[in-house]
Amino acid sequence: MTVTDTLVEFITAGLPPEPDVLRIVDLCLLDWASVTCAGKDEPVSQLVRNRAMAEGGTAEAQVCGASQRLPARTSAMVNGVTSHALDYDDTHFASLGHPSVTVIPAVVALADRTGASMAEVKQAVLTGAEVAIRLGVWLGRDHYRTGFHVTGTAGTFGAVAGAAHLLQLTKAQTRMALGVAASLAGGVKAQFGTMAKPMHAGLAAAAGVDAVLWAQAGLVAAEDGLDAPQGYAATHHAMRNNNAFDGLGRHSVLPEISHKFHACCHGTHAMLEALGALRDAHGLTLENVSTVKITVHPQYLDICNIPEPGTGLEAKFSYRHLAAMMLGGVATERLESFGDATQTDPDLSAFRARVSVRTDTALGETYARVEIERRGGGHLIGEHDLSAPMTLAEREARILVKSAALIGASRSRELWSDITSFTLDPATPPGAVLLAI
């Protein structure tokens, strides 16, 4: 049985709707909608949205920040870009991808187009996220470390999976959609820190819509675009970790997803959590700390280690500056903390020279260790692992706080009520529920 065979069987069947897993889906929808609406005024969001509105087209699906509905693939594109524009969306560290920003825009756009219900959206999102995550694991670390952005690569196949499940494609059509996706999925890490990085999410979401609609219309593609000779795996440094599909269809890996609670690269969050705990416990400040030594897994050095960030965007990828912000009392969970003015603050800029970043291959990828030397003497060590279990109640509480900070408490409560409601009018388009401003 090939990987494509495995995925086709799963996509057309889906997962049993376990309540705790569906609650995670609800939280992913809340988090995604919140970061999307909060990101609508980012330059890349405005650029892509304005072009899409100028081009127009059939009024099929909601677009965040737009005054008109647009074609489904355009909606998926714009909402995908917008939801990743702030780099504040969820991550699954097993795959190193951002599943929600590719899967949800594709599913919601097609739900608007076809009149699907919110319940159908949730099941399709779960199916798509499962494929995006597990295929990212199958592609493996070699794929990522070579330079491919898993969000754009595995995320495209996840978008296809969610969209195909929503539209109830046949097994033959689903196979063709996956085959088409093998020629569309892409994204390179050289784009990190630029507007092109969130474009990966939008392009993947739009590709998911395109591949599914083309397959539904009868387009013929390779039977196994994923793993045939000269297929996706062979040409994209895939490791072919077949254990990635263990338990597929029986249990979900989505509950292991990590939501962001700092408005910066997820690879820096373990460091920020460890440093924040030390700061709060010991009253640390820029003035009473002599040096900070950060130790992380080496894979993050080419992502999160910009030594002298010149913009707010670059600061999101700078261990040194983020450490200074944390000790300087700057709220790293707030979007406004990453304006360009903060990055030129003389106290923060000067403190960067006192921060060193080291690597240790023995550390887990979700783990960070922070060592502090205090002025006048004293040595402190803090550690944090993002993979440490978080209860559903803890996760829900933190995401609700984050959502309220992003879109306002009133809108956040209304959105959460609509997502979790069993009495929502099924005729209400999911895009109107999630993306109303």
Protein Blocks (a to p, Z undefined) as FASTA:
>chain_A
ZZklmmmmmmmnopaddfklmmmmmmmmmmmmmmmmmmmmgmklmmmmmmmmmngpadfb
ccehiabdcdfklmmmmmmmmmmmnopaccdfklopafklmmmmmmmmmmmmnopafklm
mmmmmmmmmmmmmmmmmnommlmmnopafklmmmmmmmmmmmmmmnopafklmmmmmmmm
mmmggcdfklgoiaklmmmmmmmmmmmmmmmmmmmnopacdfblmlgghilklmnopahi
aklmgoihjaccklmpccdfbdcdfklmmmmmmmmmmmmmnopafklpcbdcddddfklm
mmmmcfbacbfklmmmcfklmmmmmmnopafkbmklmgfklmmomklmmmmmmpccdddf
kbcfkbccdddddehiaaddddddfkbccdfklmmmmmmmmmmmmnojklmmmmmmmmmp
ckbcfklcfklmmmoZZ
